[in-house]
């Protein structure tokens, strides 16, 4: 796999992981997500799962040459990615109890 695909994905995974560590350790969430996120620690764990899943998929696409192992590895990475995205959605909580207008 060409490096022009791997390098941006790994950099993106590292940025997501850094944001996840900040959310888990200090409860800090990026300013664009502060309002909808109700549980920042869960959101941070979800970001760490997503970043791990992205790296998992890159490893199985690059390192392994066996097509059957590669297929199952990327499928497991996709399941991890989906799990992280579902956990991010759950961390948003219910939006019906907001106060104020619709603009930030």
N, C-alpha and C positions, 0 to 999 in steps of 0.2 A: 504494500500500500504506500502511496507517495507521502512524503513528509509534509506536503502542503495541506494534507487533510488531517494528519495526526497532530501537528504542532498547534493549530488553532483549537482543536478539541481538548487537548491537554491543558492549554492555557485557560480555556473556559472552565474546565473542571477545577483547576487550581483557584480561580477566582470564586467559583461557587463554594468550594471548600473553605476558603478564607471567610466568606460571608457566613457560612454555617458555623464555623468555630466562634465567630463573634456573637452570633445569636445564641449558641449553646452556653458559652461562658459568661457573657455579660447581658444577654437579653436584648442586644442591639440588632436592629433590622434596618436594611437600606431605607432611605427616606421615601422612596416610591412605594414601599410595601408597608410602611408603618401603620397606616390607617386600616387596611383590611386584615392584617395579621392580629389575631386575638391571643395566640399562644406562641410567643417567639422561640421558646426552647424546642418545641415540637417542630417548628418551621426550620430551625437550625439543624436538627437531626435529619430532617427530610432533605435539606440541601446537601448534607454530608453523604447521604445514601445516593443521591443523584450524581454527585461528583465521583463517588466510587464506581457507580454503574457505568459512567462514561469511560473511565480509565479501564475498567474491566473489559468493556467492548473493544477498546483499542488494543489491549493486550491480546485478546483472542483473535482479532483480525490480523495483527502483525506477526506475532511470535509463532503461532501454531500453523503447521502446514497441513495437518490432517483435517480433511474437510468435515468429517463427522464430529470431531471434537470442537472444531471451530463453530459449527452450526449450533451445538448445544451450549457452548460458552456464550455466544452472542445472544442466544435465546434467554439464558439466565441473566445476562446483563440487561436485556430488555425488560425482563420481569422485575429486576431491581429498580430500573428506571421508572417503571410504572408504579411500583410501590412508593418510591420517593415522591412522585407527582401526586399520588393519592394522599399521602401524609401532608404534603403542602396544602392541598385543598382542605383537608380536615382542620389544619391549623388556622385557617381563615375564620372558621366558626360561622355563626349566623350573622347575617348582615341586617336583620330587621330591627335591631335595637339602637340604631344610630341616631344621633341628635344633630340638628343643624341642617344646612343646605347640602346640595349635591356637589358643590365645587369645593376643592380643598383650599 
